[in-house]
Amino acid sequence: MTGERWSKTFSLALIGVASFGSLLPLVLAVMNALKTTVEINTNPLALPSQLHWENFTSAWRNASLGSSLLHSAEVAALTIAMVCVTATPCAYVLARQQGRGWRILTFYFMATTTVPAQLYLFPLYFIFAKLGLVNSIPAVALIYTAMFSPFAIFLLRTYVLSIPFALEEAAQVDGGRPWQIFFHVVLPMMRPGLLTVAIIVGLNAWNEFVIAVTFLQNENNITAIVKFYNLTGQYSTDWGEMLAAAVTIVLPVVLVFVFLQRRFIDGMTAGAVKS
């Protein structure tokens, strides 16, 4: 076997192992969601003897997943919108401005990515309770915006750095104002980065638990992740319904990522190579 053929075989083997390891939990969850509790307890790795689709209908009805999924989608959509609106101009300024003060500001945004949410959870809850913002979906989206914006800023900054400054100079010569240059020259070239940011931020907002369970305590605005957590005690003996609820919550995220994975990978690699 030649060296090139061996390298290709080894790469395919690594890809196969990685794919198997990443898909195995999801496959097991779907497989066990179609079983009864007795079958799951007997052998969770075995195929179901009969497909029990009623687990999904029971989980949807008993857990009221429809409303909680809508709340999760609302939180994710608001977070994506606010992060993109605030991080895009900030990334542009940090990429184009030079000087010690701007480097310090860049370092500050980098440092904020290392601060755990639990560190400011109690004072933040105290402030939000005083302002009457507890049990408010826009308020939770605002917290997520503060949490995810530093990452978005640094990712988008790489796209601004990849844009030749000569294009902006040419627009200035043609009489373009700063805001016109930003919206008509820079922003269209940042679309791959914005899509990547939207996917990552949306996934994080959909799956986040600590902030959601702390600030959303009303059944009328609870998210799907918190709803599933609240169900663990009520349906702890019916593993089929619990796994069906888990698959229902995860499925929209998986479908979105599969549908946009090509654009996501292109966006990540484009930013990495061009910066």
N, C-alpha and C positions, 0 to 999 in steps of 0.2 A: 504494500500500500504506500503510495507516494505521500510526501509531506503535505501537499495541498489537499489531497483527498482525506487524509487523517484529520487535518485541521477542520475540514468541513463536517466530517462525521462527528467529531468531538463537539463542535458548536451546536449541531442539531441535537445531540444528546443532552447538552446543557439546557437548551431551549425546551426540550421535552420534559426534563425533570422540573424545571422552573414552572412550566405550564401546569404540570400535574400537581405540584405543591400548592400553587395559587388557586386552582380550580377545585381541589379536593374538598375544602370546607363548604363551598357553595353547593357542590354536587351532593354531599352528605346531607346538607340542610334540606335541599329540595326532595331528596329521596325519603328522608325521615318525616317530612311534612305530609307525605302521602301514606303514612302508616298509622296504625293505632298505637296507643301508649304501650300495650302489651308487647307488640312487635318491636318497638324501639328499645324497651327494657331488655327484651330477650337477646336481640342482636342488632345493634344500630348500624352495622356494616352490611347487613343482608338486604337484598332487594325486597320491596313490598310484595306480599302475596296477592294483594288486591289494592288498586289505587283508590284511596279514600279522599276524593275531591271535596267532600263535605267539610273537611278540616278547614279549607280556605273560606268557604261560605260562613261557617260558624265563627271563625276568627274575625272575619269582616263585620259580621253582625254583632257579636258579643263585645268586641273591642272597639266598635265604632271607628274603624280605621279610616273611613272616607274623610271625615272632618279633620282628623289629625294629620293625614297626608297633605291635605290642602294647607294646613297651617305650616307644615314643614316647607312646602313649596313657596308659601308666601314669605317666610323668613329667608329662605335661600335667594329668592328673586330680589327682595329688598336689599339684602347684603351685597349681592353681585352689583346691583345698580349703584349703591353708595360707594362701594370700593372702587369701581371703575371710574366714577365721576371724580372722586377725590384723589385717587392714586395717579391717574394719567397726567394731570398738569404738574403734580409734585415730582413725578419721575422726569418730566421734561425739564423742569427747572434744575433739578439736581444733576442732570446729565450735561446741561449747557453752561451752568454757572461754575466758575472756578474761584479758588481762594480758600483760606484756612477756615473761615466761618462756615462755608458750605460743606467742607470736609467734616467738620465737627457735627453738623446737622446730619450728614449721611451716616456717620458713626452712631449717632443717637438712634436713628431709625433701625440700624443694624442691631443695636443693643436691646431694643424693645422686643425683638423676635425671640430672645432667650428668656424673657420674664414669664413664668407660669401664671395661668389665669387664677389659680388658687391664692396667689399672693395678694391680689387686690379684690378678691371676691367679696369679703365682708364689708370693707369701706364702700365699695361700689353699690352693694345692696342697700346699705344704710342711706346713701345719697339718693338712690332711685326710689326708695320707700318714702323719703321725705318729699320728693317731687311728685309722688303718685304715679310712677312709671312702672311699677311692678305689675305683672300680668299684661304687659303691652308688647305685642309682636314687633312694632317699629322700634321700641326701646331695645329689645334683644338684638335686632338687626344692627342697631347703632353700636352696641358692644362688639358684635362680630366684626363690624367695619373697623373699629379701632384695633382689634386683634389681628386681622388679616391684611390690613393696609400696608404695614412695613414689608411683608413678603411681596405683595403686588407691586409696590414702588420699586423694589430692587429688580424684579423681573422685567418690568416695563422699561426701566432705565437702560437695560441692555439693548432694547430695540431703538431707543432714542440715540444711543451711542453708535448704532449701526447705520443710522441715516446720515448721509453726507451733509455736512454743514453748507456745502456749496449750493444745495437746493434752496436752503433758507436765504442765503445771500442773493440768489437769483430772484427769489420772490420779493426780497426787499428792494432790489433794483427796479422791479416792475411796479413798485408802489404798494406792496402788500404791508398791512399793519401787523403787529405781533400776533394779535388774536386771529387774524386771517391766515397767517402763516401756520399757526398751530393747528387750526381746524381743517385747513384745506391742503396742507403739505405734510405735516408731521403725523397727525392723527390717522389718516388713511393708511399710512405705512406701518402703524402700530396695531393694526387689526389682528394679525396672528397672535401677538402677545396678549391683547385684550381677550381673545377667545380662550387662550390658555389660562389666564387669570380667572375668567368667569367659571371655567370648569373646575379648577382647583378650589376656589372660594366656595362655589356652590356645593361641592362634595363635602367640604369641611363644615359648612353651615348646616347641611342636611344631617350629618352624623354627629354633630356636637351635642354633648349631654350635660356637662356640669353647669354651664350658664343657663341652658334651657330649663333644667329641673329646678334651678334656684329662682329664676325670675318669671317662670310661667307655671303657676300653681293652680290655675283655674281650668276646669275641664272644658271650658268653652274656647280656649286658645292653646291647649296643650299640643306639643308636637308629637310626631310618630315615635321618635326614640324614647321620649318620656312616657308615652302611653304604653309602649312595650314594657318598660321598666315597671310601671304600675301594675301590669298584668301578671307579673311573675308570681306574685303571691296568690292571686285569685285563680290562676290556671296552672299552678305548679304541678298538678297531677295529670294534666292533659298535655303531654309533650307534643302531640300531633298538632293541636291548635296553636300552641306557642310557636312551634317551628313554622307553621303556615303563616302566622302573623309576621315572624321575622323575615321570611322570604318575600312576603308582600311589601314590607318596608324597604328591603334592599333592592328589589327588582327594578324600580324606576331609576335608581342610581346606576345600576349595572347597564341598563338599556341605553341611558344617556351617554355613558362613557364608551360603550361599544360603538354607538352611532357616531360619536365625535372623536374616536381614538386617533384616527389618521390626522385630523387637524390638530389635535392635542400634541401628538408626537412631532409633527412638522413645526408647530409653534415653539416647543421646547428646544428642539435642535437648531432652529433658525436663530433663536436668541443666543444660544450658547456659541454657535459658530461665528456669527457676525460680530459679537461683542469682543 
